[in-house]
């Protein structure tokens, strides 16, 4: 299952995504965690120290390798140089799977040991001094989008992405790449404004969206979120001494997380699993093609000097039964 955590800056989305990753790992599930936020904090939230987090390889720096591997023997793609962030897979493309070993994971993923298990962690990489004034952050997240386009996951397998803050996710088609999106909202006007914006943008694309109320301190906060989010409000999370200790770099054992918050994570897990049967693989593949055409015509064809629309394989549907290229 592909799961996104979104929300305004400071809402607690990275904290909640890290707790969800820990919960899945403790349950023995295979997990690929991806930090796609401009502020790279997921590694620290998963227990890495500052040096370990800084040493994580940036996916953006491995983009040539990623493109070359995913291209495989797809005859519609003349060269890796003609691949852009929205390039969809087709016959002959290599696909990524959660449990496998492959050159992309070798270059970009690092194992993180957690209570009861380990996860693969991948990061887009920070916005560097060299990028200032000459690049936008979406050039970094393009590597994530390309990998998600070529990733096949089954029941009981999880890809958890900590997305960039606010509505920046809509600068590309990456917001459609998930089975379920958890929007983390505080019980404030600013906290729910991103929810309204996200819901409006996502409406026409069938994006499954659930609100996770964070920093909820009492009945008034709960009533406010219920009034603003209605049936989209899935669960709420309150104060956590465990989280406070984690943020100081001294997390207790994960099984000591407060029971109300453990129950909230179980609700998230159940909601994610319930989306498996609702998967629409044809729509998922069509949406890839839709955003690829938009990007090809607006900038991709001119930049690469190729007809990128011709990369779309009309008979290809991405699903678990697809055989990857050797």
C-alpha positions, 0 to 999 in steps of 0.5 A: 500500500502506498501511503502519503502524509501531508499537512501544513508545516508544523502540523506534525506530519513527519512525527505521525508518519514516523510513528506509523512507520514504527508501528508497521515495522513492529508488526513485522511488515515490509516498509519503504519510508521516503522523506520527500519534504524539503525539510529532511526530518524523517530520518531523525524522527526514526532515530538517526543521529545528525551525522547518520541523517546527513549521510543518507544518499540523496535520490536526486543525485542518483537520478541518472542511475534510476532512469537507466535502471527503470528504462529497462528494454522499453522500446518506447524510451529512446534513452534514459536522457529522455525520461522525465519525472512523469515517464510511465512504465510500459512493456520492457520497463523495470519495476520496483518491488517493496521486498526485493533488492535492486540497484535503485535501493542499493544506491538510494535506500539505507536500512534503519533498525527500529524496535521489532524490525527494520525499514528501508529509508530513502530521501530526496536530499536537502535543498543545497546552496548550489540549488539556490536561485537556479532550481525548484524543489520539485526537481528533487522530488521528481526522483520520488515520482519516477520511482512511484510510477514504477513501483508495484506493491501488494497487500501487507507491503507499505510505502510511506511517504512524508510529503512536502508541506502544504499544497506543494504536492499539487505541483506534479501528479505525485498526489495521485500515486497513493492508495490513501493520503493522511492529512494531518491537521491541527484544530485551528483555522490554519490547520484545516485550511490545507485540508480544504485546499487539498480536498478541492484539488484532489476531488477530480482525481479520486484521491482517497483522503482522511484527516488525522487530527493532531495536538487535540487537547479536549472536546472543543478541539475535537468538535472543531475538527468534526465540524470542519472535516466531517466524515473525513476525520478518521482519528485524533492524536493528543499529547504524547510524552513518548513523542516529547522524549523522541524529539529530544533524541531519547525515545523509549521502547516503542511498545511504551507509546501511550495506548490511545496513540497506539490505538490511533496507529492501529486505526490508520493501519486498518484504513490503509489495508481497507483501500487495497480492494478499492484499487483501480489499476486502470485509473492509476495508469491513466492518471500517470499518462495524463500528467505525463502528457501535460508535462511533455507538452508544457516543457518536457518535449522542448527540454529533451528534444523528443516526443515524450507523449510517444513513451506512453504504452496504451496497452500497459496497466501497472499491477502486481501481475506485471512481469518486470524486465530482466 
